[in-house]
Amino acid sequence: MADLMDYLDWRGDLTFSQSPFNEVDNLILAELSFVDLRGIAPGVGGGAGVPLRAAAERYFAAGRDKTLESSVLVPEQIPAMLEKMCCSARFGGLRVSCCEERLDEAREEQFAALAVELPDRTVYLSFRGTDDTLVGWKEDFNMALRDEVPSQLRAVDYVKRAAAQYEDWHLYLGGHSKGGNLAVYSAVNCGAAIQDRILAVYNNDGPGFRKTLLSREEHRRIADRIFTILPKSSVVGLLMEHEESFTVVDSTQVGILQHDGFSWCVLGPRFVRMDDLTGIETNDRSIREWVDSLDQPQRQQFTDALFEVLSASGATTLAELREQGVKSAAAMLKAMAGLDKETRKALDCAVGVLFIKSGAQSLLDDWKRESAKRRRKKAQRKEKEEL
């Protein structure tokens, strides 16, 4: 089954005048914001955009592609995708601008965005999803706790500033994973004048929102232009509440690995649709039941405890946790030792899910081995005491 890379090979020779912007183009541009173009593409208000082909040349000349190779979460195909894009008639001549990135541990904020100029005076504002940083992951968890988080507020400000730079242009907003959430949140809160210029908002398997946002008039004004795209076994995209309708697409992966947009199946200018929604409905129900079982203080305490455990080894990214291996696992288990039994059990489950979700299988294996070793030692001590 074809995927994003095949799409670039087979349809990259078609310009946007020959084949209009479509949902597959949306995901490609959403993934593009994972490319670190700081110092290459101008920031908001920093001048004219740079042709993608020229930006890619500078990017690869600086060896920045290597930064994705050590990542646990960011798809490793992104540098190859960028190469194909800049060699294509469809994407190579597009201009990129409004490059912005921020990581603030104190505010628990991870944000990055990029603007891509399309023909006919339209611009796609691409919001980066969660990266490898533990700060970014904690902000994701905070979305289930609060009506707004720092990156959502920054996304609104970003859209207002970018829209002012591209005065009278029409807008697309989109992102993958958390980036999809930021796209929707900023579209709802950017004001009626900017909303009138938005053609579509794409949430590509990103988490939804607390019910308070969906009931607002600002959301109703743009709801019919919000497109939620989920793989057939979505977990991430069904966290919290979503718009009533969403598109379910096929994937070459299984389970949580379907979150990877490069696994989504493509046929021509569209993703391959799925008619069977059984897996979606099951995930939707089980996750919401778990979230609803906790009150607000419990959710906050649990999240704080989880990330204290994850940070116990001194690592700041999932890649660092994976590289430290047994050391990370041992430090995290030690940090859990003083907690009550119920909290330890919940954290053990959450850490396992997080490692699976991020594809860090080797770290999950180390965690299980260290956990089993500690249980054996505890049992041995108990036997000696009884003797």
Wavefront OBJ file of the C-alpha trace (Angstrom):
o trace
v 0.000 0.000 0.000
v 1.312 3.474 -0.904
v 2.360 6.016 1.737
v 3.565 9.640 1.948
v 6.896 8.843 0.328
v 5.208 7.071 -2.583
v 2.904 10.067 -2.979
v 5.947 12.327 -3.402
v 7.364 9.970 -6.040
v 4.138 9.520 -7.972
v 2.499 12.933 -7.697
v 5.407 15.259 -6.952
v 5.532 16.283 -10.608
v 2.018 17.759 -10.415
v 1.900 21.444 -9.520
v -0.883 22.849 -7.382
v -2.451 24.399 -10.471
v -2.654 20.913 -11.991
v -3.891 19.177 -8.828
v -5.374 21.266 -5.966
v -4.168 21.148 -2.369
v -5.429 17.998 -0.645
v -5.397 16.140 2.676
v -2.163 14.274 1.868
v -0.395 17.586 1.152
v -1.687 18.695 4.538
v 0.058 15.853 6.388
v 3.313 16.384 4.484
v 3.352 20.061 5.464
v 2.400 19.144 9.037
v 5.417 16.819 9.244
v 7.644 19.522 7.718
v 7.481 21.567 10.936
v 9.612 18.881 12.627
v 12.530 20.066 10.478
v 14.689 22.551 12.396
v 14.896 25.531 10.031
v 15.982 28.095 12.610
v 18.553 30.414 11.087
v 17.477 29.321 7.605
v 13.843 30.417 7.304
v 12.996 33.871 8.720
v 10.877 34.279 11.815
v 7.549 36.075 11.954
v 8.088 39.575 10.598
v 11.620 38.651 9.534
v 11.210 39.211 5.817
v 10.338 37.252 2.698
v 10.123 33.484 2.762
v 12.935 31.240 1.525
v 12.326 28.713 -1.297
v 12.079 25.240 0.219
v 14.703 23.937 -2.212
v 17.239 26.515 -1.001
v 16.287 25.971 2.651
v 16.826 22.222 2.272
v 20.269 22.747 0.740
v 21.378 24.837 3.721
v 19.774 22.392 6.142
v 21.639 19.370 4.783
v 24.878 21.339 4.383
v 24.777 22.011 8.119
v 24.273 18.303 8.857
v 21.067 18.967 10.762
v 19.459 15.761 9.462
v 21.506 13.848 12.029
v 19.490 15.395 14.878
v 16.500 13.256 13.891
v 18.428 9.980 13.911
v 18.715 9.871 17.722
v 15.067 10.715 18.251
v 12.699 8.183 19.779
v 9.520 9.871 18.580
v 10.123 12.009 15.489
v 9.789 9.877 12.313
v 13.212 9.067 10.881
v 11.860 9.483 7.315
v 11.511 13.266 7.665
v 14.948 14.149 6.203
v 14.230 11.819 3.247
v 10.807 13.434 2.887
v 12.437 16.856 2.769
v 14.823 15.687 0.039
v 11.945 14.397 -2.074
v 9.959 17.583 -1.500
v 12.721 19.909 -2.625
v 13.302 17.818 -5.773
v 9.625 17.901 -6.754
v 7.803 20.381 -8.945
v 4.953 20.418 -6.440
v 6.855 21.460 -3.313
v 10.383 22.555 -4.252
v 9.473 26.123 -5.170
v 7.235 26.796 -2.178
v 8.561 29.374 0.287
v 8.943 28.818 4.033
v 8.891 31.515 6.676
v 7.630 32.441 10.151
v 9.932 29.839 11.719
v 9.530 29.861 15.480
v 10.569 27.506 18.266
v 10.418 27.653 22.047
v 11.228 25.211 24.849
v 10.605 26.420 28.402
v 10.980 23.856 31.192
v 9.757 26.262 33.863
v 6.503 26.882 31.989
v 6.316 23.254 30.811
v 6.049 24.458 27.227
v 7.258 22.984 23.922
v 6.249 24.903 20.798
v 7.411 25.165 17.194
v 5.704 26.334 14.011
v 6.436 27.125 10.382
v 4.577 28.859 7.535
v 4.588 27.426 4.004
v 3.464 29.726 1.188
v 1.207 28.013 -1.343
v 0.130 29.337 -4.749
v -2.828 31.736 -5.110
v -1.945 33.649 -1.922
v -2.642 30.872 0.556
v -0.345 29.885 3.416
v -0.224 26.710 5.531
v 0.639 27.328 9.195
v 2.244 24.104 10.409
v 2.448 23.328 14.131
v 4.998 20.807 15.337
v 3.745 17.881 17.389
v 5.325 16.517 20.538
v 9.053 15.997 20.196
v 11.424 13.935 22.356
v 11.561 16.359 25.266
v 10.045 15.344 28.590
v 8.777 18.930 28.855
v 6.779 18.409 25.671
v 5.327 15.159 26.973
v 4.294 16.725 30.277
v 2.541 19.511 28.401
v 0.573 16.846 26.529
v -0.562 15.364 29.839
v -1.439 18.846 31.088
v -3.908 19.172 28.218
v -6.113 16.673 30.056
v -5.867 18.745 33.248
v -6.309 22.349 32.169
v -8.505 24.409 29.887
v -5.348 25.785 28.247
v -1.605 25.147 28.273
v 1.270 27.496 27.336
v 1.811 26.142 23.815
v -1.892 26.640 23.001
v -1.713 30.285 24.050
v 1.488 30.731 22.051
v -0.177 29.137 19.015
v -2.974 31.711 19.143
v -0.438 34.536 19.324
v 1.544 32.950 16.470
v -1.521 32.759 14.199
v -2.382 36.400 14.864
v 1.156 37.551 14.040
v 1.511 35.305 10.975
v -1.932 36.353 9.703
v -0.885 39.987 10.013
v 2.239 39.282 7.971
v 0.175 37.540 5.292
v -2.541 40.164 5.196
v -5.392 39.275 2.801
v -4.008 35.740 2.234
v -6.168 32.722 2.923
v -4.961 30.290 5.587
v -4.677 26.586 6.248
v -3.800 25.497 9.788
v -2.570 22.022 10.572
v -0.330 19.733 12.565
v 0.301 16.136 13.540
v -0.161 14.823 17.103
v -0.092 17.766 19.543
v 0.411 20.042 16.519
v -3.109 19.152 15.395
v -4.475 20.204 18.772
v -2.608 23.529 18.521
v -3.997 24.128 15.035
v -7.582 23.678 16.217
v -7.141 25.650 19.430
v -5.589 28.618 17.645
v -8.259 28.552 14.921
v -10.973 28.732 17.570
v -9.328 31.581 19.485
v -7.730 33.769 16.797
v -10.756 36.055 16.354
v -13.595 36.263 13.850
v -11.680 38.346 11.273
v -8.908 35.743 10.956
v -11.380 32.867 11.120
v -13.071 34.266 8.019
v -9.784 33.793 6.125
v -9.261 30.156 7.212
v -10.015 27.601 4.490
v -9.460 24.474 6.597
v -7.961 23.254 9.881
v -6.358 19.792 9.998
v -5.955 17.804 13.198
v -3.882 14.770 12.179
v -4.289 12.276 15.057
v -3.907 14.949 17.696
v -5.594 14.943 21.120
v -8.932 16.671 21.432
v -10.084 19.148 24.057
v -11.949 19.513 27.296
v -15.680 19.930 26.748
v -15.560 23.627 27.661
v -13.903 24.542 24.335
v -16.333 22.615 22.130
v -19.362 24.413 23.579
v -18.151 27.922 22.785
v -19.502 30.127 20.011
v -15.957 30.649 18.686
v -15.735 26.908 18.060
v -19.128 26.715 16.384
v -18.086 29.446 13.927
v -15.320 27.293 12.475
v -16.378 23.724 13.333
v -17.391 22.867 9.750
v -13.845 23.647 8.543
v -12.091 21.438 11.109
v -10.998 18.076 9.712
v -9.881 15.385 12.148
v -7.972 12.474 10.587
v -7.304 9.359 12.673
v -5.655 6.007 11.921
v -7.827 2.928 12.408
v -6.437 2.160 15.865
v -5.997 5.680 17.189
v -5.055 6.248 20.804
v -3.493 9.712 20.786
v -6.186 11.314 18.652
v -9.028 10.160 20.848
v -7.741 11.621 24.092
v -10.392 14.039 25.397
v -13.318 15.340 23.333
v -13.351 15.759 19.545
v -15.607 17.193 16.884
v -18.571 14.982 16.057
v -17.180 13.685 12.766
v -13.719 12.416 11.885
v -12.070 10.499 9.061
v -10.580 7.081 9.825
v -7.710 5.996 7.562
v -5.857 2.744 6.995
v -2.293 2.190 8.197
v 0.486 -0.309 7.496
v 1.337 -0.418 11.207
v -0.442 -1.995 14.171
v -1.663 -0.569 17.468
v -0.081 2.595 18.810
v 2.510 2.616 15.990
v -0.270 3.780 13.657
v 0.226 7.244 15.156
v 3.168 7.545 12.722
v 1.769 9.500 9.763
v 4.263 7.832 7.426
v 2.341 4.589 7.938
v -0.956 6.023 6.664
v -2.109 4.514 3.369
v -2.471 6.813 0.353
v -4.398 6.366 -2.886
v -4.022 9.244 -5.329
v -4.771 12.556 -3.572
v -6.507 10.912 -0.579
v -5.904 8.618 2.348
v -7.460 5.169 2.188
v -10.671 5.231 4.250
v -11.752 2.588 6.764
v -15.378 1.558 7.227
v -14.870 -0.559 10.370
v -14.657 1.761 13.395
v -14.642 -0.962 16.061
v -11.057 -0.306 17.174
v -11.618 3.431 17.312
v -14.737 3.109 19.442
v -13.050 0.680 21.862
v -10.038 2.938 22.402
v -12.286 5.972 22.725
v -14.373 4.387 25.480
v -11.530 2.872 27.531
v -9.362 6.002 27.539
v -12.224 8.319 28.451
v -13.341 6.012 31.251
v -9.819 6.108 32.702
v -9.564 9.916 32.488
v -13.060 10.405 33.916
v -12.257 8.204 36.931
v -9.797 10.820 38.269
v -10.764 14.168 39.757
v -8.720 17.297 38.986
v -6.327 17.132 41.978
v -5.713 13.411 41.360
v -4.834 14.034 37.731
v -2.400 16.803 38.656
v -0.742 14.747 41.408
v -0.430 11.748 39.129
v 1.099 13.801 36.284
v 3.591 15.517 38.593
v 4.622 12.173 40.098
v 4.999 10.556 36.676
v 7.375 13.206 35.378
v 9.360 13.356 38.595
v 9.997 9.642 38.076
v 10.888 10.110 34.387
v 13.333 12.915 35.280
v 14.992 10.969 38.105
v 17.986 9.951 35.965
v 18.675 13.526 34.872
v 17.553 12.837 31.294
v 15.642 15.605 29.497
v 14.519 13.629 26.435
v 13.161 10.182 25.661
v 16.254 9.547 23.531
v 18.487 10.191 26.554
v 16.361 7.842 28.657
v 16.757 5.153 26.015
v 20.506 5.667 25.701
v 20.975 5.397 29.474
v 19.044 2.134 29.415
v 19.339 0.239 32.682
v 20.602 3.368 34.459
v 17.392 5.225 33.587
v 15.206 2.311 34.596
v 17.007 1.889 37.933
v 16.783 5.616 38.749
v 13.077 5.740 37.941
v 12.279 2.665 40.016
v 14.249 4.119 42.932
v 12.224 7.342 42.683
v 9.026 5.299 42.940
v 10.125 3.418 46.048
v 8.716 5.938 48.521
v 5.273 6.132 46.950
v 2.215 4.255 48.126
v 1.338 0.920 46.484
v -1.627 2.240 44.473
v 0.358 5.153 43.030
v 3.307 2.887 42.177
v 1.000 0.512 40.339
v -0.581 3.351 38.330
v 2.815 4.870 37.517
v 4.208 1.510 36.437
v 1.342 1.175 33.974
v 1.673 4.780 32.734
v 5.436 4.509 32.190
v 4.911 1.319 30.198
v 2.259 2.957 28.012
v 4.466 6.009 27.453
v 7.416 3.878 26.352
v 5.214 1.863 23.998
v 3.625 5.048 22.644
v 7.033 6.552 21.935
v 8.449 3.400 20.376
v 11.100 3.026 23.100
v 10.823 -0.775 23.265
v 14.394 -1.287 24.494
v 13.798 1.056 27.420
v 10.552 -0.725 28.227
v 12.469 -4.030 28.280
v 15.087 -2.543 30.646
v 12.288 -1.223 32.845
v 10.630 -4.639 33.069
v 13.932 -6.395 33.833
v 14.894 -3.930 36.577
v 11.402 -4.074 38.034
v 11.493 -7.898 38.118
v 14.964 -7.813 39.698
v 13.750 -5.509 42.476
v 10.736 -7.706 43.138
v 13.001 -10.762 43.466
v 15.307 -8.966 45.902
v 12.356 -7.794 47.946
v 10.970 -11.339 48.085
v 14.384 -12.700 49.131
v 14.676 -10.139 51.953
v 11.213 -11.056 53.153
v 12.130 -14.766 53.218
v 15.249 -14.053 55.278
v 13.263 -11.959 57.735
v 10.729 -14.757 58.172
v 13.535 -17.234 58.858
l 1 2 3 4 5 6 7 8 9 10 11 12 13 14 15 16 17 18 19 20 21 22 23 24 25 26 27 28 29 30 31 32 33 34 35 36 37 38 39 40 41 42 43 44 45 46 47 48 49 50 51 52 53 54 55 56 57 58 59 60 61 62 63 64 65 66 67 68 69 70 71 72 73 74 75 76 77 78 79 80 81 82 83 84 85 86 87 88 89 90 91 92 93 94 95 96 97 98 99 100 101 102 103 104 105 106 107 108 109 110 111 112 113 114 115 116 117 118 119 120 121 122 123 124 125 126 127 128 129 130 131 132 133 134 135 136 137 138 139 140 141 142 143 144 145 146 147 148 149 150 151 152 153 154 155 156 157 158 159 160 161 162 163 164 165 166 167 168 169 170 171 172 173 174 175 176 177 178 179 180 181 182 183 184 185 186 187 188 189 190 191 192 193 194 195 196 197 198 199 200 201 202 203 204 205 206 207 208 209 210 211 212 213 214 215 216 217 218 219 220 221 222 223 224 225 226 227 228 229 230 231 232 233 234 235 236 237 238 239 240 241 242 243 244 245 246 247 248 249 250 251 252 253 254 255 256 257 258 259 260 261 262 263 264 265 266 267 268 269 270 271 272 273 274 275 276 277 278 279 280 281 282 283 284 285 286 287 288 289 290 291 292 293 294 295 296 297 298 299 300 301 302 303 304 305 306 307 308 309 310 311 312 313 314 315 316 317 318 319 320 321 322 323 324 325 326 327 328 329 330 331 332 333 334 335 336 337 338 339 340 341 342 343 344 345 346 347 348 349 350 351 352 353 354 355 356 357 358 359 360 361 362 363 364 365 366 367 368 369 370 371 372 373 374 375 376 377 378 379 380 381 382 383 384 385 386 387
